[in-house]
Amino acid sequence: MNQLRLDPLSGRWVAVSTERVERGTVFAPRQQVPFPDRPCPFCPGNEDATPPALETYGAEGHWLVRVVPNRYPAFEGMAPFVVEHRGPVFTEAPASGIHEVLVFSPNHDLTLGELDDTQCQLVMSAIRDRVEEHQSTPGLRYSQVIVNSGREAGASLEHPHGQLLGIPFVPRELVDEQGSFARFAGGCLLCTATTSEERAGYRIVDADEHAVTFAPYWSGSPYELLVVPRAHEPHLHHTTPADLGGCGVAVRNAIASLQLLLGDIAYNVIFHSAPYRASSPYHWHVHVLPKLTTRAGFELGTGVYINVVAPERAAEELRAVAGQRHRAAGVAS
């Protein structure tokens, strides 16, 4: 039976319409579009192909994680965020800010789902350090951390990497989430969601002492996942090193399980942390969004997403492959 479910983070309605998956062509295959035929700028030995590194992690001369300025930034410069009205409906401001690339590994063929625990911890340490740097930059209010993997998800290079953007305003998505936390009367919205999901059990994919991964009740797309740190903390960059590294491992595990179940899929990973100076209730978290379907006219026209795979089914399938992975890792160790 079709259902409408309310996303308490965004305030949007989501339609869960599982019969539509029976049409057979609902999941578009990943397009094998070749990446640029030139030496990879993120591989060791090609460091001159990028601007000088802002941060490197690893032994001298043998970096393991690298942060460089984006050569084609969407936000750059230090111009003050001054809004100008050019007419009755024409409003603009400088797109000042910071846009950086975080190279996860020197290994060109390694996916985010294949990083070892130590590498995951290094990646999360780099994110923390760069967000702290963004916060100290005058005029910036928020840092957005994203991973685009695959052409369909917006990646222009194959080498595993993410992007860090420091921007001079708080985007609408975060404003909506902050409002949802502030209106929630039962304490922390995500602490309550996590406790409720663990009590119910059937949407949980993975859990340990650092993070809980589940297919949210309000999933707007097939196999959507939410990774929530157990420690209640509004700001990612204020999280303890152990919890931060543990959340990185949880994100890695989520991607690995998706790839084991669904194959070579494109996906986006979106980190949501409170704006730097926010004092309202919040709990930082990570959205993992496989790119399996296309949002069509109804979704674009209404903002109501149609999900053809119930999150209960998605979690059951992913929980099974997560268990296989854990057992295999136990045997290997």
N, C-alpha and C positions, 0 to 999 in steps of 0.2 A: 504494500500500500504506500502511495506517495505521502510524504510528510513535509511540512514546513518546520524548520528549527531555527531558533533565534541565536545568533552569535553574540554572546554577552560582551565580547571585547570590542567589536565594531558597531554593534547595534543593528547589523543587517540581518534580514531573513535569508535563509538558505533552503532550497528545495532539494530534498533527497528523493530521487526518482529512479529507483533501481531497475524498473522494467526497461528503461531506455538502453541499458547496456546490452540487452538481447538483440539489438539491431545489428551487432556483429562488426561494425566499422567505427565504433565510437572512439576507440583508442587509435589515434594516428601513429603509424610507425615513425621512429626517429629518422630524420633525413640525414643521410650520409653526405653532407656538403663538405668538400675539402676546405681545410683552413689555409691561410695564405702560404704559398710555396716559397718560403724564405726561412733562413735560420731562426729558430725560436729565440726571442729576446730574453726569455726567462730561464733558459738553460745555462748551466755553468760554462764559462768560456765566452759567453756572449753578453757579459755585463755592460760592455760599452754601447750596446744597442738600447739601453734604457738610461734615463737620467741617473745621476749618482744616488746610491742607496741612502735612505733616511735612517734605516735600522738594519742590522744583520744579526742573526743569531746562529751560533755555532763556532767551532774552532777557527782560529785565524787562517784565512785563505781557503776555508772549506765551509761555506755557509750552508745552513740547513733551512733557514727561513729568511726571507728578504722582503723589505718594504721599500718601494720606489715611488716617486711621483708619477701620476698617470700622464702619459705623453699627450693625451687628448682629453683634458679635464672638462667636466661639466660645470664645475665650480672652481674658481681661482681668483686670487688677488685679495687685497685687504680693504677694498672700498667699503665704507660704512653702508649698512643696510638702510638706505633712505628711500622711502616709497614716494614715487612721483605720479601725479595724475595728469595724463596727457589728453584727457577728454572724459566725457560722461561714462564711458565703459573701458577706457584704456589706462591701466595702472601697471607700473613697472618698478623694478628695483634691480640693482646690480646683482649678478649671480656670483658674488664673492664667496670664498671659502677654500676648502682643501679637498683634493681628490687624489687618492693614493691606491696603489696596487700592492696586495699582500701575496707574495709567492709562497705557497704552502710547502714546497719541497724542491730540491734540485732535480728530482726524478721526473722527467717529462711525461712518462706513461702511468704514473701513480695517480689514482683518483682520491678524492677526499675520503671515500669509503675504505681506502686501503692504507691510510696512514697508521703507524703504530702509536701506542699510547704516548710515548715521549714526544713524538712529532706533534700530536694533537695538543699537548700541553704547551709546546713552543708556539704554535699558532695562536692559541688563546692568550698567551703572555704578550705576543706582539700586538694583538687586538687591544688588550688592556693598556699597553704602553702608548699606543697611538691615540686612543681615545683620551687618555690623560693629557697628552700633548695638545690635542684639539681643544680640550676644555681650557687650557691655559692661553689659548690664542684669542686676543680681543675680538669681539664681534660675533663669535660663533656661539650657537645655542644647543646644537644637537649633532650627534654622530650617527650615521647610518652605515652598518656593516652588512654586506651582501655577498653571496656567492652565486654566480651564473655559470651553470655547467651545461654545455651543449648549445648549438645554434638556436634551437627553439626557445631556450631560456635566456638568450641575449649574449652568449659568450662570443667573443671575436678571436680568441686564442685558445688552443687546446690545453696547454700546460696548466695544471691545477693552480688556481689563484682565486682570490677574493678582492673586493674593493672596499675602501674605507672613505667615507665622505663626511667632512665637517662642514655644516651649513649654518647660515645666519638666521634661520627661522625653525620653528617646530612644525613639521608637516602634519597635514590634516589627519592622517592615519593615527599618529601618536596622540594628537589632541583628542580624537574620538576614544582611544583606549584609556587615556587619562581620565576622561569623563566617566567612562564605564566603571573604572576602579573607584572613583569618588562616589558614584551613586550606589555602589553595591553595599548593602546593609549588613552582610554577614561576615565582615572582616575582609581579608584579602581575597579578591576574586579568584586568582589563580591558585592560591593555597587551598581554597575551598574546592575548586574544580579538581585539583590533583587528589585531594583526600576522597572526594566523591567518586572519582574514576577508579582509584585503588580499591575502594569499598565494593564498587560494582564489578570490577575486574575485567569485563569483556571488551573494553576498548584500550586496555593497557597493552603496549607492545614490549616495553622493557623498563626496568627500574633497578636502581641501586641506591647506595647511601648519598649520592651526589645529585641525581636527577631522575625524573620520571618522564618517559616518552609515551604518548598516547595519541590515538586517532580521535580528535575532539568530537564530541557529540554533534557539534555544529559544523563539521567539515564541509567546506564549500567546493572541494575538488577531490577526485579519486586518490586515495592513499595519502592524503594530507596528514602531516604529523605535527605535533607540538612537543617541544622539549622544554620542560620547566625545572629550573634548579630547585632542590629541596629547601635550601637556605633562602629565607625571605630577604631579598635585597633589591632595591629599586634600580641600582646602577651596576652594570656589568663590571666597570672598572674598579668598583669597591669590593668585589667578591674576593674571598680568600683564594690563594693559589690552588689549594687542593680542590675546592668546589669549582673553580674556574676550569681547571684541567679536566675534572670529572665531567663537566658539561660538554667540553670539547669531545671527549671520548663518546659521550652519549649521542652527539650529533654524528660523529663518525659511524657509530653502530647503526643509527637510523638509516644513513645513506647506504651502508653495506647491506642491510636487510632489504631495502628497496631494490637494490641492484640484483641481489640474489633471487628475489621473487619475480621482478619485472624485466630484468635484463639491462641492456645499455640504454638507460633513459636519460633525458634531459631533466634538469631540476633547478630550482632556486632555493637558497637558504637565506633567511632574513632574520637578523638579530634585532630585537626591540629592547631598548634600554631607556630608562627615564632621561629626559633632557637634563643637561648638566646641573642646573639650579632648581630643578623641580622639587617642591616640598609636598606635593599631593601624593596619595597612596599609589604605589606601583610595584610590580614584580617583573624583573627582566626575564625574557624568554626567547625561544627560537622557533620560527616557523619553517618547516621543511615541506616544499611544494613541488611534487613531481609534475612535469609538463606532459600530461597524457591526453588532454582534450583541449579544444579551443573554445574560448568564450564567444558565444554567438550573439545574435541581435537582441534576444530577450535579456541576456545578462548585461550586455552593454547598455541597453536602454533603461533597465530598471535597477541595476546594481544588485539584483537577486541572483545568486549563483545556483546552478543546477548540478548536483553531484549524483552521478549514476552508480556509484559504489558506496553502499552504506558503510559508515565508519566501523560498525561492529564486525562486518565481514572483512574489511581491510585489516583491522587489528588482529583478527583471528589468523589470517594468512601470514601476516608479518611476524606475529608472535611465534608461529611455528618455525619460520626460517631463522628468527633470532635465537630460538632454542637450539637449532642445529648448529649455528655459528658458535654458541657458547660451549656446546659439547665438543665440537671440533677443536676449539681453542684449549679446552681442558685436556684433551687427549694429547695435543701437540706439546703442552707444557709438562 
